[in-house]
Amino acid sequence: MPKLSKISPFLVGFAALLLAALTMPVGKPGQFTASAPSLVVANQQINASYIAPLGVRRRYVDAPLTSFVHDGVRYWINSNSQQTALYRGGLDHPFQHLLWARPTPQVISDPTRSGGRFWITNLYQDPSGLLAFIHTEYGHMQGRTYKTGRGRVGLAWSADGQHFAYLGHILSPSGDPAEYNVQGVPYLIRGGYFYVYYKDQCERGNNAVARAPLNEVIAAARDGRLTPWRKYYHGDWASAGLGGACSAIRLADGIIHTDAAYSTYTHRYYLLTSRMNWRGGDTWIRLNESSDGVNWAPLGDIVRQPAAAVRTGYQYVSIVDVSGRDDAQVGRQFYVYSAKDLQTDVGAVYRWTIDLGSPPQRPPVG
């Protein structure tokens, strides 16, 4: 594949009725609607990325799918800490062609010698390369249970979309607890800054945001460096990204192994949250809206199903514009992709078309 620098990026009867009721379009009039889900990645396709030497018995999606375009061809990355797979396929068939599946340490080198376990959770495509947002864990086994260990958000850089170099950590939680999952990493672009969302030990909550100037981040990444990130704290952005204090942002609880985007149609920001069927609760994917990237309000659920109707439910959610971009910007419509029943023998990836409808008269936001 040429250098990126050359591009500019079940059932019948009652069960059928139940499925129809659970997957009907949802949303509030004038805000958004969601189509019924369509299956875009079957369990067998996920299994195609199995790497025998790793000794992993199940193949599954363990992070939001990430995507980029090169010479007019779309590629998809399915990443977890043990393996990373690269696929070629359109928006309707992301895993159509498996190009390779490799142990993640062969895909993400670590010149920093951090010793972390890496997941590629989001991408920003610059003409000169790919900036990867990395979920990092220092996990360990406690008996037969995997523990997350200390959590970090990091960055990696790639010039070709196949080999990434880890640049180091940009965010760590306040107090740095021995066991803490920072989740993430959705990002937005606002006022020339990257805004990154993750979990932290903040005042009055754990949903946090930090930022850094986009141009500085990209310039440093091309040189194999990092630039400082600052957390939102008491209405300002002066707190250090690594270990600094933070103020919780106004975002309803939910898992943020997800994605975010700015809409040029509504002039608003959108961020996804999700929940699996833990402790017998409903599983859902929720769309949240903001005018400033800090204060969020839920618009409604894209999908919601009772715990008994699924194996584990929905997790790891991505946004892609209908034109095919994956750069945190969408128009009136965009696609949402999510794994469902991951880590089971029926796990798959589904897609919804989101329509933001006719917005009220709103001025653009910065």
Stockholm file with secondary structure:
# STOCKHOLM 1.0

chainA/1-366         MPKLSKISPFLVGFAALLLAALTMPVGKPGQFTASAPSLVVANQQINASYIAPLGVRRRYVDAPLTSFVHDGVRYWINSNSQQTALYRGGLDHPFQHLLWARPTPQVISDPTRSGGRFWITNLYQDPSGLLAFIHTEYGHMQGRTYKTGRGRVGLAWSADGQHFAYLGHILSPSGDPAEYNVQGVPYLIRGGYFYVYYKDQCERGNNAVARAPLNEVIAAARDGRLTPWRKYYHGDWASAGLGGACSAIRLADGIIHTDAAYSTYTHRYYLLTSRMNWRGGDTWIRLNESSDGVNWAPLGDIVRQPAAAVRTGYQYVSIVDVSGRDDAQVGRQFYVYSAKDLQTDVGAVYRWTIDLGSPPQRPPVG
#=GR chainA/1-366 SS CCCGGGCCCCCCHHHHHHHHHHTSCCCCTTTCEECCCEEEECHHHHHTTCCGGGTCCCCCCCSCCEEEEETTEEEEEEECSSEEEEEECCTTCTTSEEEEEEEHHHHEECTTCCCCEEEEEEEEEETTEEEEEEEEECCEEETTEEECCSEEEEEEEESSSSCEEEEEEEEBCTTCCSSCCCCCCCEEEETTEEEEEEEEEEBTEEEEEEEEEHHHHHHHHHTTCCCCCEEEETTEEEEETBTCCCBCCBCCSCBCCSCEEEETTTTEEEEEEEEBCGGGCCEEEEEEEESSSSBEEEEEEEEEECGGGSSSBEEEEEEEETTSCCSSEECSEEEEEEEESTTSTTCEEEEEEEECCSCCCCCCCC
#=GC SS_cons         CCCGGGCCCCCCHHHHHHHHHHTSCCCCTTTCEECCCEEEECHHHHHTTCCGGGTCCCCCCCSCCEEEEETTEEEEEEECSSEEEEEECCTTCTTSEEEEEEEHHHHEECTTCCCCEEEEEEEEEETTEEEEEEEEECCEEETTEEECCSEEEEEEEESSSSCEEEEEEEEBCTTCCSSCCCCCCCEEEETTEEEEEEEEEEBTEEEEEEEEEHHHHHHHHHTTCCCCCEEEETTEEEEETBTCCCBCCBCCSCBCCSCEEEETTTTEEEEEEEEBCGGGCCEEEEEEEESSSSBEEEEEEEEEECGGGSSSBEEEEEEEETTSCCSSEECSEEEEEEEESTTSTTCEEEEEEEECCSCCCCCCCC
//
